[in-house]
């Protein structure tokens, strides 16, 4: 008797990339797992989904001086422009940003 297939761990590629980024930055010594848990906990009762993971890692790298909130916002805006300029079904590349 075969078992039903396991559901995917990640709902979308960006979730896997966010997970990998957090693990990589931990492995590079940017934070301990205790610090990570504390940073996630700052959001109260909000469910710790990958959108929260992304917000948390952005906040941590800004707090640690690796980037600034202004640089993060500029990157978000560039990605949004690139997404709007990318044909459906194609990968979104920052090179597609018309303002780049």
Protein Blocks (a to p, Z undefined) as FASTA:
>chain_A
ZZdddddfbfbfklmmmmmmmmmmmmnopacfklmmmmmmmnojaccdfklmmmmmmmmm
mmnopacfklmmmmmmmmmmmmmmpcghiacdfklpmkZZ
